[in-house]
Amino acid sequence: MHIEDHPVFGNKLHEQVTIYFEGQPLKAYKHQSIAAALMANNVTKLGVSRKNVQARGLFCSRGRCYSCYMTVNGEDHVQSCMMRVEEGMEIFPNNEDPQIGSEGE
Ligand code: FES
């Protein structure tokens, strides 16, 4: 669902971009957060919890809980509710721990 006539933003939210979720192209709108764009495309599972291995999704939607972190353009642990979409952005769910400190070993 996309709001066509937003009472505050007017038509500022009409510029389309293409993002890629697990390699699949999805339609998004400039100024949307990554999480909002994914939700609009029926993607609700943003990753898997480390401890309980359960699906993670949007929770606080304001950068406080880290439930929405994803890998964006190769960078792990990006808060998808706080970052806006950009043309050609490549997004993957975080399903495991990042490879911290493993470079050069
Ligand atoms: S949903 Fe809580 S930080 Fe993004």
Boltz pocket constraint, residues with backbone or C-beta under 6 A from the ligand:
constraints:
  - pocket:
      binder: B
      contacts: [[A, 57], [A, 58], [A, 59], [A, 60], [A, 61], [A, 62], [A, 63], [A, 64], [A, 65], [A, 66], [A, 67], [A, 68], [A, 69], [A, 79], [A, 80], [A, 81], [A, 82]]
      max_distance: 6.0
